[in-house]
Each structure stands twice: as structure tokens, then as C-alpha cells.
Amino acid sequence: MAMNLRLTDSESEALRAKAEQEGRSMQEVARTAIAQYVSERPQRLLHAIHRVRTEDAELLERLSK
């Protein structure tokens, strides 16, 4: 599937610099970043839920009553 991605000038420059640094295309760097984000999202979500449960346990307990 083809897709257009609109980046700000600073985002585009950062992507260009990263691609040049790694000797890869901007498309390859962007696709790798997207794949990494998508595959790690469930783990980040579980970590965030655990953190809220731990840090806000007292508040959550009071709200449940």
C-alpha cells in the first residue's frame, strides 16, 4: 500500500540525518521505526497500566468506593 507521510521540516531533517548516518534510505529508516513502534506498543501499554496501578493505588482504591 502506498502512503504519503507529511513531516515538518525538522522531522524531515532528523530522518534524513539518521538515514545518512546509518547508510540507509529515509523510507527504510521510517519503516523500521514504525515496525518497532507497532511491535512494542502492547508491552508499553502493559507497563503504563502497571505503573498507574502501582503509583495511584491509594487513589484508585478511594475512587472504587
Contacts in CASP RR format, 6 or more apart in sequence:
PFRMAT RR
TARGET T0000
AUTHOR 0000-0000-0000
METHOD contacts of the structure
MODEL  1
MAMNLRLTDSESEALRAKAEQEGRSMQEVARTAIAQYVSERPQRLLHAIH
RVRTEDAELLERLSK
5 30 0 8 1.000
7 15 0 8 1.000
15 26 0 8 1.000
15 29 0 8 1.000
15 30 0 8 1.000
16 26 0 8 1.000
18 29 0 8 1.000
19 25 0 8 1.000
19 26 0 8 1.000
19 28 0 8 1.000
19 29 0 8 1.000
22 29 0 8 1.000
52 60 0 8 1.000
53 60 0 8 1.000
END
